[in-house]
Amino acid sequence: MKTQLFLITVLISLTTVGQTFTNYREADGLFPGLVNEIIEDTNGDIWCVGWVDSNAPGVAKFDGTTWELFGTEEGVHSNSIICALQDSFGSYWFGSVNSAQLTGASRFDGFSWAYFPAENGLGGPNIGDIIEDTDNNLWFATDGGLSVFDRNTFTLYTIDDGLPSNNISSVIQDKNGNIWVTTFDGGASKFDGTSFTNYTVADGLASNELSRVFEDSDGMLWFSSGFSDMGLTRFDGTSFTIFTTNDGLASNNVREIAQDNDDNLWFAGSLGVTRFDGTNWLVLNEDDGLLSNLVRGIEPDTAGNIWFGTLEGVSVLNAGSLSTDQEEKTTFSVFPNPAQDQFTIQTELGSEIINVNIYSMVGELIASHKNRTTIDISALSSGIYLAEILGDNQQVQTVKVMKQ
């Protein structure tokens, strides 16, 4: 009989040491309200967009020293900006939602602004995302369909062309050249240049109400269900895997996904940000210096800093600022898992076990064991339990255990 060893690492509680974040607020020159997206341009400048206060400029540029604001008076079509892109020609594109001014998109070439009305081919008045493909075409995710601009004309794709919904929330181009979109109410779709292939909960997605699609460096696709609080779905091209707070996410309400220079994945939601290195989950929130737990934008810059757009402004996780205690956490594992009568706890760094609490999946404390590495679960009914493990370095980790 072949024995399988399952190492299931869930949430690690962390404590930051020293000043981890550099924060920027309205008092520092940033616009007020929610920062929805952040991009770094080819000059190393940081651009932020926001849309909460329609009376204030919705675009800000930071050159490392000062903030410069752009609103309708400067030439942007709206102050309610939700997405931004710098294209391969150096121009900046901005899309708006729920605009109290004009609807559609703006382009800024560094000197002058151009306006692209929604009714001229964009499809819908609300522009949720903009990307540029490898042929320099621009794709716009709108609430009236998916629009592509070849620099001369717009082509609009809708449900009549095979999309599952006209309410598009995000768009990317994958490494194979396919265009992927998420929708607010119809799941996800892949466009191969000819036809659309649609994916829903029936295929393995956590939700049909999706906020973001992201492709990581390994070619895995990640779908966030930020509008339905159902967590993340990872797609390897064949099968779907769902991740939630039970696995280590700070929140199931994930609205943005990014990958840093060390290939760590970052997820933003309503209870802070989560870093996933492929094995361990790390959560950072207001207690660690983040301006707000409500986070919408993530941008790892070329210097290794990570910029977060929050409800209260911008928080920058400075490169190398996570303490050694944070980066080199002991990882506990349990085996066998699934287990029948008992399981054993192991750790790579030889940490001693101080206490183990066994909880039901609804949070009820069932048993507590002190100074033991072998835990008796013979009296438990079959099912899934949570083992909260406390080490002698005061690290706490929670691991899923399946009782056969």
Summary of the structure (lengths in Angstrom):
residues: 404
radius of gyration: 23.0
end to end distance: 16.6
largest distance: 72.9
contacts: 1401
relative contact order: 0.13
helix: 4%
strand: 44%
